[in-house]
Amino acid sequence: MPDPGPDELSAEDAKLVTLARATRARVGAAEGAAVRDLDGRTYAAATVDLRSLQLSAVQSCVAMAVASGARGLEACVVLGAASSLVEPDHRALTDLAGTGVVVHFADERGTVVMSVTT
């Protein structure tokens, strides 16, 4: 379901873009992501690609939020080449937060190119 476009990004969602971009750049990962929980706390992560553990950036963020006691999510930013949620990322978001999470997709420069709602 389409959501507000990139021109209508809130300050809180713009912060998620900044966090995802910085995290991705810091580790040189394929993808960065950031989420905001229902209490306003933010979690940012990059793709994890170890021999023993592979997680997308979104899955890493959701795991961090769950481990910190988050009861749900308000928003998510995925930064990289993705233009849609892959099924494992969609499941992770909806397992924690149900439907209604705004997901913004941004390119490597941090420009939001599309927004959807789970």
C-alpha positions in Angstrom: 0.0 0.0 0.0 1.6 3.3 -1.0 2.3 5.8 1.7 3.4 9.4 1.9 6.1 10.1 -0.7 9.7 11.1 -0.1 8.8 14.8 -0.2 6.6 14.3 2.9 9.2 12.6 5.1 8.8 13.5 8.8 11.8 14.7 10.8 11.7 11.4 12.7 11.8 9.4 9.5 14.6 11.6 8.1 16.6 10.7 11.2 16.1 7.0 10.3 17.5 7.7 6.8 20.6 9.3 8.3 21.1 6.4 10.8 20.8 3.8 8.1 23.1 5.6 5.7 25.8 6.1 8.4 25.6 2.5 9.6 25.9 1.1 6.0 28.8 3.4 5.2 30.6 2.7 8.5 30.9 -1.1 7.8 30.7 -1.0 4.0 27.7 -3.3 3.9 25.4 -3.9 1.0 22.4 -2.6 2.9 21.7 -0.4 5.9 18.4 -0.1 7.8 16.9 1.7 10.8 13.7 1.3 12.7 11.8 3.3 15.3 9.8 1.6 18.0 6.6 2.7 19.6 8.5 4.5 22.4 10.6 6.5 19.8 13.8 4.5 20.3 15.8 3.9 17.2 17.9 1.0 16.1 20.2 0.9 13.1 22.1 -2.0 11.6 23.8 -3.2 8.4 23.7 -6.5 6.6 25.4 -9.3 8.6 27.2 -11.8 6.3 29.2 -14.3 8.3 29.8 -18.0 7.5 27.7 -18.9 10.6 25.1 -16.1 10.5 23.4 -14.2 7.7 20.9 -11.4 8.5 19.5 -8.6 6.4 19.8 -5.1 7.8 16.1 -5.1 8.5 16.3 -8.4 10.3 19.2 -7.1 12.4 17.2 -4.0 13.4 14.2 -6.1 14.3 16.4 -8.4 16.4 17.9 -5.4 18.2 14.5 -3.9 18.9 13.1 -7.2 20.3 16.2 -7.7 22.4 15.7 -4.2 23.9 12.0 -4.9 24.8 10.3 -3.1 21.9 6.6 -4.0 21.7 6.1 -2.7 18.1 7.5 -0.5 15.4 6.3 2.8 13.8 8.7 3.1 10.8 11.5 1.4 8.9 14.1 2.7 6.4 15.9 0.3 4.0 18.9 1.9 2.4 20.6 0.2 -0.6 19.5 -1.3 -3.9 16.2 -2.8 -2.6 12.9 -1.4 -3.9 10.6 -3.8 -2.1 10.7 -5.9 1.1 11.9 -9.4 0.6 9.6 -12.0 2.3 11.9 -12.6 5.4 12.1 -8.9 6.1 8.4 -8.5 5.7 7.8 -11.4 8.1 10.2 -10.0 10.7 8.5 -6.6 10.6 5.0 -8.0 10.8 5.9 -10.5 13.5 7.0 -7.7 15.8 4.7 -4.9 14.7 1.8 -6.3 12.7 0.5 -4.2 9.8 0.8 -0.5 9.4 4.5 0.0 9.6 5.7 2.7 7.2 8.7 1.4 5.2 10.8 3.9 3.2 13.3 2.7 0.6 16.3 5.0 0.0 19.2 4.8 -2.4 22.9 4.8 -1.4 22.9 8.6 -1.2 19.9 8.6 1.3 17.3 9.8 -1.2 14.0 8.1 -0.5 12.6 6.7 -3.7 9.5 4.9 -2.5 7.4 4.4 0.7 5.0 1.6 1.5 3.1 0.3 4.5 3.2 -3.3 5.7 
